[in-house]
Amino acid sequence: MPHPGTLILIMAIAVLAPLLAFATSRRLSVPVAIFEIGLGILIGPDVLDWAHPSQLINTLSNLGLSMLIFLAGYEIEFDAVRGDTLRRAVTAWVVSLATGLGIAFALTGAQVTKSFVIGTALTSTALGAVLPMLRDSGVLRTRFGTVVMAFGAVGEFGPVIAMAVLLSGRAPGAATAVLAAFAAVTAGAVYMALRPPPAWFAHVITATLHTSGQFAVRLVMLLLAAMLGLSVAFGLDTLLGAFAAGLLTRLVLRGAGPENSEEVLGKIEAMGFGFLVPVFFIVTGINFDLHALLDGGRPLLLLPVFLLLFLLVRGGPAWLLAPRSLSRRERTSLTFYCATCLPLVVAITTIGVSDGAVEPSEAAALVGAAMLSILFLPLLALKALPTGRARPSIGTTETSESW
């Protein structure tokens, strides 16, 4: 089928998925991404064989993934995510990476590249998928929501860094040097973003916010394109640029037009969650190798194993290193949220398959486990979270906690 027909099917699913999520919400809260992926599998080559992605659709899907990571980067509040909580989050992720790589080396018989792919995939957290759930449940701006944001941000950013070092094809020293150069350029951009903007800047944002000019939206898209281009120029994964663009956008908008920042974000979210992000999830379903997962027993057996490893490798260190101020039930909820993954698992396994490091069946098992994680673990996290009690939100300071 030519790509216009496939694109129409994709957009029809994008409309149908939230309707199904809404219809089931009274009995079961199912993330809309699950319906998007599931329906994508249904119309894909392995089931109905109605949809076949073209270069255009794959490009839109890649933009959707970049937008998802960009929005995750934007959500991070620097005033809240810092201090002891951030140190704990970083330490937990480092422990996850060491554990994940160790388990992967044991599972693969010390196959280096395959171990890097599997081990890195086990350390990711789908912050872009978790944050809307936290927002919808009303806990995003609470103390607990801030902790999840910190651990999730590191779980989103850390694997991207690991991909750049371990899966770039460069020697670790060369990859680290490239990352350092990228970080230096990004730091310069952050410095510029923190400088007081000229007086006309905020005025133009306000004056064009409801006109065809849309200066702020166009500026955000320029920042995203520039950071994506910068990451490509350095030979790094574009997800690193997307995440950095989100961080920069928050600094620019909060500094130049704080009274309009939420409205600008709403416009960007409409573009992302209304179009590009659904395309990414639906195309993920279309490209999902269902036959590889179901043919033979090993891949299907690996699926629950990988799901258990997500909980052990990513969730276990989060439980152990969570701030002491969290209750036991909040720690349990944090564990489930941290083990929720998908977008980066898709990205990492795609790189692994294209490089010949992992088999399509193994990649399908990893992605299938990630799909189950995003379906069930947030539900368990919500059930574990104490009800009827609001924790105060974090302001601009954080009380230091002892280790």
C-alpha positions in Angstrom: 0.0 0.0 0.0 1.4 3.4 -0.8 2.3 5.7 2.1 -0.7 8.0 1.8 -3.0 5.1 2.6 -0.8 4.0 5.4 -0.6 7.5 6.8 -4.5 7.7 6.8 -4.6 4.4 8.7 -2.1 5.8 11.2 -4.0 9.0 11.8 -7.3 7.0 12.1 -5.7 4.9 14.8 -4.4 8.1 16.4 -8.0 9.2 16.7 -9.3 5.8 17.8 -6.7 5.2 20.5 -7.7 7.9 23.0 -11.4 7.0 22.5 -10.6 3.4 23.5 -8.5 4.6 26.4 -11.4 6.8 27.6 -13.9 4.0 27.2 -11.8 1.7 29.4 -10.8 4.3 31.9 -13.7 3.5 34.3 -12.6 0.0 34.8 -8.9 0.0 33.8 -6.5 2.9 33.2 -4.7 1.8 30.1 -2.1 4.3 28.7 -3.1 5.5 25.2 0.3 4.4 23.9 -0.6 0.7 24.5 -3.7 1.1 22.2 -1.5 2.9 19.6 1.1 0.1 19.6 -1.5 -2.7 19.7 -3.5 -1.3 16.8 -0.3 -0.7 14.9 0.6 -4.4 15.3 -3.0 -5.2 14.1 -2.6 -3.3 10.8 1.0 -4.2 10.4 2.5 -6.9 8.1 2.3 -9.7 10.7 -1.5 -9.5 11.1 -3.8 -7.7 8.6 -0.9 -6.5 6.4 -2.6 -3.2 5.7 0.2 -0.8 6.6 3.8 -0.6 5.2 5.9 2.4 6.4 7.6 4.5 3.8 10.5 6.9 4.2 8.1 9.7 4.9 6.3 7.8 7.7 9.6 6.6 9.2 10.8 10.2 9.2 7.6 11.3 11.0 8.1 8.5 13.5 11.6 9.6 14.2 10.4 13.1 14.7 7.8 11.7 17.1 10.4 10.0 19.2 12.5 13.2 19.3 9.4 15.2 20.3 8.7 12.7 23.1 12.2 13.0 24.5 12.2 16.8 24.0 9.0 17.1 26.1 10.5 14.8 28.8 13.5 17.2 28.9 11.3 20.2 29.2 9.4 18.8 32.1 12.5 18.7 34.3 12.4 21.4 36.9 16.0 22.4 37.8 14.9 24.0 41.1 13.4 20.7 42.2 15.6 18.1 40.7 18.9 18.7 42.5 20.7 18.1 45.7 20.4 14.8 47.5 17.5 13.5 45.4 19.5 14.0 42.2 22.6 12.4 43.7 20.6 9.4 44.7 19.0 9.2 41.3 22.4 9.2 39.5 23.8 6.6 41.9 20.8 4.4 41.4 21.2 4.6 37.6 24.9 3.8 37.7 24.2 0.8 39.9 21.5 -0.2 37.3 24.0 0.1 34.5 26.6 -2.0 36.2 24.0 -4.6 37.2 22.4 -4.6 33.7 25.7 -5.0 31.9 26.8 -7.8 34.3 23.6 -9.7 33.8 23.7 -9.2 30.0 27.3 -10.5 29.8 26.2 -13.6 31.7 23.1 -14.2 29.5 24.9 -13.7 26.2 28.1 -15.6 27.0 30.2 -12.4 27.2 29.2 -11.1 23.7 30.3 -7.6 24.0 28.1 -5.6 21.6 25.0 -7.6 22.4 25.6 -7.2 26.1 25.9 -3.4 25.7 22.6 -3.3 23.8 20.7 -5.5 26.3 22.4 -4.0 29.4 21.7 -0.4 28.4 18.1 -1.2 27.4 17.5 -2.6 30.9 18.4 0.8 32.6 15.9 3.1 30.8 12.8 4.8 32.2 10.0 6.1 30.0 9.9 9.5 31.6 7.9 10.9 28.6 5.2 8.3 29.2 5.3 8.4 33.0 5.0 12.2 33.4 1.5 12.5 31.8 0.3 9.7 34.1 1.7 11.6 37.1 0.1 14.8 35.9 -3.3 13.1 35.3 -3.2 11.5 38.8 -2.4 14.9 40.4 0.9 13.9 42.0 3.4 15.4 39.6 3.8 18.6 41.6 4.1 16.8 44.9 7.3 15.7 46.8 6.8 12.2 45.5 6.3 13.5 41.9 9.6 15.4 42.1 11.4 12.3 43.2 10.0 10.3 40.3 10.9 13.2 38.0 14.5 13.1 39.2 14.9 9.3 39.0 13.1 9.2 35.6 15.1 12.1 34.2 18.3 10.2 34.9 16.8 7.0 33.6 16.0 8.9 30.4 19.3 10.8 30.0 21.7 8.1 31.3 20.9 5.5 28.6 21.3 8.1 25.9 24.8 8.9 27.2 25.5 5.2 27.5 24.3 4.7 23.9 26.7 7.4 22.8 29.6 5.8 24.5 28.9 2.1 24.2 27.0 1.8 20.9 28.6 4.6 18.8 31.2 2.3 17.2 34.0 4.6 18.6 36.6 3.7 21.2 35.3 4.6 24.7 38.0 7.3 25.0 37.1 8.9 21.6 33.4 8.7 22.4 33.9 10.3 25.8 35.9 13.1 24.1 33.0 13.8 21.6 30.5 13.8 24.4 32.7 16.3 26.3 32.8 18.6 23.3 29.0 18.3 22.9 28.5 19.0 26.6 30.8 22.1 26.3 28.7 23.5 23.4 25.5 22.7 25.3 26.9 24.4 28.4 27.6 27.5 26.3 24.0 27.5 25.0 22.7 27.1 28.6 24.8 30.2 29.6 23.3 32.2 26.8 19.8 31.0 27.8 20.3 32.1 31.4 21.3 35.7 30.4 18.6 38.3 30.7 16.8 38.6 27.3 16.4 42.0 25.6 13.2 43.9 26.4 11.6 43.3 23.0 11.9 39.5 23.3 9.1 39.0 25.8 7.0 41.6 24.1 7.3 39.7 20.7 6.4 36.4 22.4 3.2 38.0 23.9 2.3 39.9 20.8 2.5 36.9 18.4 1.2 34.2 20.7 -2.3 34.3 19.2 -1.3 35.3 15.6 0.0 33.5 12.6 3.5 34.7 13.7 3.8 32.3 16.6 7.3 33.5 17.4 7.7 31.4 20.6 6.6 28.2 18.9 8.9 28.8 16.0 11.8 29.6 18.3 11.2 26.3 20.2 11.3 24.4 16.9 14.5 26.2 15.9 16.1 25.1 19.2 15.0 21.5 18.7 16.3 21.5 15.1 19.6 23.1 16.1 20.2 20.6 18.9 19.3 17.7 16.7 21.6 19.0 14.0 24.4 19.5 16.6 24.1 15.9 17.8 24.3 14.6 14.3 27.3 16.8 13.6 29.0 15.3 16.6 28.0 11.8 15.5 25.8 11.3 18.5 22.3 9.9 18.7 19.6 12.6 18.0 17.8 11.7 21.3 20.7 13.4 23.2 20.0 16.6 21.2 16.3 16.3 21.7 16.7 16.0 25.5 19.1 18.9 25.6 16.7 21.0 23.5 14.0 20.4 26.1 16.2 21.5 28.9 17.2 24.7 27.0 13.6 25.5 26.0 12.5 25.6 29.6 15.4 28.0 30.5 14.6 30.2 27.6 10.9 30.4 28.1 11.0 30.7 31.9 13.6 33.5 31.6 12.1 35.4 28.6 8.3 35.0 29.0 7.4 33.2 32.2 3.8 34.5 32.0 3.3 32.7 28.7 5.5 29.6 29.1 2.7 27.3 30.0 0.6 28.4 27.1 3.6 28.0 24.7 4.2 24.5 26.1 0.5 23.7 25.5 1.0 24.5 21.9 4.1 22.3 21.6 2.4 19.5 23.4 -0.6 19.8 21.0 1.9 19.4 18.1 3.7 16.5 19.9 0.9 14.4 21.5 -1.6 15.4 18.9 0.4 14.3 15.9 4.0 13.3 16.0 4.2 11.1 19.2 1.2 8.9 18.2 2.8 8.3 14.8 5.9 7.1 16.6 4.0 4.6 18.8 1.8 3.4 16.0 4.8 2.9 13.7 6.5 1.0 16.5 3.5 -1.4 16.5 3.6 -1.7 12.7 7.3 -2.5 12.7 7.0 -4.9 15.7 8.2 -8.4 14.6 5.4 -10.5 16.0 6.3 -13.6 14.0 9.9 -13.5 15.4 8.5 -13.3 18.9 6.0 -16.2 18.4 8.0 -18.5 16.2 9.9 -20.9 18.5 9.8 -21.0 22.3 12.9 -19.0 23.3 11.9 -15.5 22.3 8.5 -15.9 24.0 10.2 -17.2 27.2 12.6 -14.3 27.1 9.7 -11.8 27.3 8.8 -12.4 31.0 12.5 -12.7 31.8 13.2 -9.2 30.4 10.1 -7.8 32.3 11.5 -9.2 35.5 14.9 -7.8 34.7 13.4 -4.3 34.2 12.1 -4.5 37.7 15.3 -6.0 39.1 17.9 -3.9 37.3 16.1 -0.6 37.1 13.6 -0.8 39.9 15.7 -2.5 42.5 18.4 0.3 42.9 15.6 2.9 42.9 14.0 1.2 45.9 17.3 0.9 47.7 18.4 4.5 47.1 15.1 6.3 47.3 15.1 9.3 49.7 14.4 8.3 53.2 11.5 10.6 53.5 9.5 8.4 51.2 7.2 5.8 52.8 7.4 2.1 52.0 4.4 2.4 49.7 5.9 5.4 47.9 9.2 3.5 47.5 7.2 0.6 45.9 5.4 3.0 43.6 8.8 4.6 42.6 10.2 1.2 41.8 7.3 0.4 39.4 7.5 3.9 37.8 11.3 3.6 37.3 11.0 0.1 35.7 8.4 1.5 33.2 10.1 1.8 29.8 9.6 1.7 26.0 10.8 4.5 23.8 14.5 4.1 24.5 14.2 0.3 24.4 12.8 0.7 20.9 15.6 3.0 19.9 18.4 0.9 21.5 17.1 -2.4 20.0 16.7 -0.8 16.6 20.3 0.2 16.7 21.2 -3.3 17.8 19.3 -5.0 15.0 20.6 -2.7 12.4 24.2 -3.4 13.6 23.6 -7.1 13.7 24.3 -7.2 17.4 20.9 -8.7 18.4 18.5 -11.0 16.6 15.1 -9.6 15.6 13.5 -12.2 17.9 15.5 -10.9 20.9 14.7 -7.3 20.1 11.0 -8.3 19.8 11.2 -9.9 23.2 12.8 -6.8 24.7 10.2 -4.4 23.1 7.4 -6.8 24.1 8.5 -6.7 27.7 8.8 -2.9 27.6 5.2 -2.8 26.2 4.0 -4.9 29.1 5.9 -2.6 31.5 4.2 0.5 30.3 0.8 -1.3 30.4 1.0 -2.9 33.9 3.7 -1.2 36.0 2.2 2.3 36.1 -1.1 0.7 37.2 0.7 -1.1 40.0 2.5 2.2 40.9 -0.8 4.0 41.3 -2.2 1.3 43.4 0.8 1.2 45.6 0.8 5.0 46.2 -1.0 6.1 49.4 -4.4 7.6 48.7 -6.1 10.5 50.4 -2.9 12.2 51.3 -1.2 15.1 49.5 2.5 15.6 49.9 3.7 19.2 49.7 5.3 20.2 46.5 8.9 21.2 46.2 9.8 24.8 45.8 13.2 26.2 45.1 15.1 24.4 47.8 15.5 20.9 48.9 16.3 19.7 52.4 19.4 17.6 52.4 19.0 14.0 53.6 21.6 11.7 55.0 22.6 8.6 53.2 
